[in-house]
């Protein structure tokens, strides 16, 4: 289980700022205790539900995953 002291608060604050820059006021971050290697989540908090856009072992990896997911999704839609 992830403890409060396991989170670097300055990097979490920077991740929140990046999420809000990308997705507006709904941009948010979260932590998933079930996944040891990719527990940091980035996405949107809308209507009380967290929508995951990316996950990773670091905040940078989670945002890179979000970018990759967006590219793959746009390619899937264009193929139809």
C-alpha positions as CSV (number, residue, x, y, z in Angstrom):
1,X,0.0,0.0,0.0
2,X,1.2,3.5,-0.8
3,X,1.8,5.7,2.2
4,X,1.6,9.5,2.3
5,X,5.4,9.7,2.7
6,X,5.9,7.7,-0.5
7,X,4.5,10.6,-2.6
8,X,6.7,13.5,-3.6
9,X,4.3,16.4,-3.0
10,X,6.2,18.8,-5.2
11,X,6.1,16.4,-8.2
12,X,2.4,15.7,-7.5
13,X,1.7,19.4,-7.5
14,X,3.4,19.7,-10.9
15,X,1.5,16.7,-12.2
16,X,-1.8,18.4,-11.1
17,X,-0.8,21.6,-12.9
18,X,0.1,19.6,-16.1
19,X,-3.3,17.7,-15.9
20,X,-5.2,21.0,-15.6
21,X,-3.2,22.5,-18.5
22,X,-4.1,19.5,-20.7
23,X,-7.7,18.9,-19.7
24,X,-8.8,22.1,-18.1
25,X,-10.4,22.4,-14.6
26,X,-11.3,18.7,-14.6
27,X,-7.7,17.6,-15.0
28,X,-6.6,15.4,-12.0
29,X,-4.2,12.8,-10.8
30,X,-4.8,9.7,-8.7
31,X,-2.9,6.7,-7.3
32,X,-4.0,3.0,-7.8
33,X,-2.7,0.7,-5.1
34,X,-3.4,-2.4,-7.0
35,X,-0.8,-1.9,-9.7
36,X,2.8,-1.9,-8.4
37,X,4.5,-0.8,-11.7
38,X,2.0,1.7,-13.0
39,X,0.1,3.1,-10.0
40,X,0.2,6.8,-10.9
41,X,-2.8,7.8,-12.9
42,X,-3.6,11.0,-14.8
43,X,-6.9,12.0,-16.3
44,X,-10.1,13.9,-15.5
45,X,-12.4,14.0,-12.5
46,X,-15.9,14.5,-14.0
47,X,-19.2,14.0,-12.1
48,X,-17.5,12.2,-9.2
49,X,-15.8,9.7,-11.5
50,X,-12.1,9.6,-12.4
51,X,-11.5,9.0,-16.2
52,X,-8.0,7.6,-16.7
53,X,-6.1,9.0,-19.7
54,X,-2.8,7.5,-18.8
55,X,-0.9,5.5,-16.2
56,X,2.8,4.9,-15.3
57,X,5.5,4.4,-12.7
58,X,6.2,8.1,-12.8
59,X,4.1,11.1,-13.6
60,X,6.1,11.7,-16.8
61,X,5.4,8.1,-17.9
62,X,1.7,8.5,-17.1
63,X,1.5,11.6,-19.3
64,X,3.5,9.9,-22.0
65,X,1.0,7.0,-21.8
66,X,-1.9,9.5,-22.1
67,X,-0.3,10.9,-25.3
68,X,0.2,7.4,-26.8
69,X,-3.4,6.5,-26.0
70,X,-4.7,9.7,-27.7
71,X,-2.6,8.9,-30.8
72,X,-3.8,5.3,-31.0
73,X,-7.4,6.3,-30.5
74,X,-7.2,8.9,-33.3
75,X,-5.7,6.2,-35.6
76,X,-8.5,3.8,-34.8
77,X,-11.1,6.3,-35.6
78,X,-9.5,7.3,-38.9
79,X,-9.3,3.7,-40.1
80,X,-13.1,3.3,-40.3
